[in-house]
Amino acid sequence: MGGELVNAKCGCGSLLPAPRCCALDPAALPGAEALALLDPQGEEATRLFNAKKYAEAETLALRVLELAPNQRLALRVLFELRKAQQQVTAAEALAWRLAGLPGTPAIRAAANIQLATLLVGQGRYAAALTPAEAAVIAAPRDATTQHMLGVVLTETGRLTEGERHYRLAAALLPERDGLVLANTAWNLKLQGRLDEAAALYTEALTLRPENRRAVGGFAQVELGRGHAERAAALLQEGLVRWPEDRTLRLLRAMAELGAGEAAAVLARLPNAEGLLAAELCTRGEALDRLGRPAEAAAHFAAAKRQQRERNGLVYDPAPFQAKAAALESFTMADRLAALPRAVAPAVPPLLLLGFPRSGTSLLEQLLAGMPGIAAGDEYAPVAELVPTLEALTGAAFPLALDRLLVGQGAALLEALRAQHDASRARFLRPGFRFVTDRSFSTLWHLPLFKLLYPDAPVVHLLRHPLDVVLSNFAQEKRQEGNFATSLPSIARHYALTMAAIRHARGQLTLRYLPLRYEAMVADPAAALARIADFLGFERSVLPEAAALRANAFARPEPTPAHFAGRAPVHERSHLRHLRYQEAVPDLFTEIRPILAPWIEALGYGGAES
């Protein structure tokens, strides 16, 4: 029995015995002298692999690794074989072991780049951060390591750090490189620096015109700059060269949808069968525009099912329930009253609070037409301060806020404010009185926000809960905790976050203005007049009603991504759920009990629902 356990193959699929693979005891690994004796066999396995004698290479590599699981050459051969066989779990396990082996800096850098590349290829950027950082530490003067870390940091939202490593990579290369330039351009696009991004994309595509991703990225930049015709031309030219490219096809369909050409979207994506989640949602939105809600709902449901079953995106409410419970326990008026407050800033944030798809994007677009308000989007979330707070206090948030009461706590709060103001520095220009903050994550950090900006105004966007849930259901975009992968998970997360906001409002003295989405789209001028009064602006600075309805103000710099989808203010989505309820009577049956208390509490009980 014991022998069977020892010889049992590892569950990862490497075909090594478990004790020589994922159940490996590091203390039992052979030392350098023993490994050297096996080098000739490792070299032979490599030679067989390079000669495409894969079966013989595999047999020899397995034999060597049963004797010495840390024999690098054999391990590399087995990794390449399992990767080629698409044995993903086995390849990853072997890549992690290769990355952890000792060796020269160049060897360690190469192994970690190999692992990071594998993880990036799976879209697992957060997991790729550790090997990407290890590669840079091993070989900081290597352009490849710097470039890889730039990719990972950019895709995990650490944009300024990602830009820095991209520029380090470019500086280490003997000449300008089209791939590095294109990736830097994408980073700048995400930062809202669209003019700089456009210049880099132009250069990148001159150097490497075959870069399809750069064509798509450049088209998105041009859409954001308001150059819709140029974006369409780029995508059309790309599709002529690469007619089967799904990303370019999807981007072209999305541009057509934004231009109101729903029928063209259906022609471009003619059959739902075989479509990916983003394609299904785009086609579903086109069907919605054409007055076919039942078909649209089926597309959205298929997209969400694909996200769950194929992409493994599952919503787990437990961490958010724990977070909400901790906040509710901590956020008590008496407790917070004793905590220090930062001094009033010259340019405070204007927090646009609201569940995704409640209308905060549209409101920010309209506010950008008011002199004195900068569009801060989600560029500087207060949540980014929490790791610093926790590291300096040795306590988890929100309990870390108690540490502000002792020692240099007040100075720590001012340091956090300075850190946050530094991240907002590009918005703090003369003439601006407020910088909007549209970060959804701020709802989990309202006590910290209140301490940093005691008198900052908060505008809370409210919309019929069923419309909010339906709008999230129609989007392919990933949200926190993967909450947007089903109607029930969206509804549960909505109820959880609304309860958290309600409790915070009861304990924090917020400078608070509720604003209904329905009122904003019905009369944008009246909605902004309310906000102007709330903020202390003269109504004379407000744009004309026609200009607000057109929603075509000068593009701010940096430019939030949602500005690419700007359109005249419309009421097409007002009580949108009613059309779906009529077409698919059971669509909301499961979520009604979850949302019913909020429909009543927010005053929507009188609406037909």
Secondary structure, DSSP 8 states (H G I E B T S, - for coil): -HHHHHH-B-TTSS-SBGGGTTT--GGG---HHHHHHHHHHHHHHHHHHHTT-HHHHHHHHHHHHHH-TT-HHHHHHHHHHHHHTT-HHHHHHHHHHHHHS---HHHHHHHHHHHHHHHHHTT-HHHHHHHHHHHHHH-TT-HHHHHHHHHHHHHTT-HHHHHHHHHHHHHHSSS--HHHHHHHHHHHHHTT-HHHHHHHHHHHHHH-TT-HHHHHHHHHHHHHTT-HHHHHHHHHHHHHH-TT-HHHHHHHHHHHHHTT-HHHHHHHS---TT--HHHHHHHHHHHHHTT-HHHHHHHHHHHHHHHHHTT------HHHHHHHHHHHHH--HHHHHTS------SS-EEEEE--TTSSHHHHHHHHTTSTTEE--TTSS-GGGGHHHHHHHHSS-TTGGGGGGGSTTHHHHHHHHHHHHHHHTGGG--TT--EEEE--GGGGGGHHHHHHHSTT-EEEEEE--HHHHHHHHHT-----GGGGGGSHHHHHHHHHHHHHHHHHHHHHS--EEEEEEHHHHHH-HHHHHHHHHHHHT--GGGS--HHHHHHT-----SS--GGGGG------TTTTTHHHHHHHSTTTTTTTHHHHHHHHHHTT-TTS--
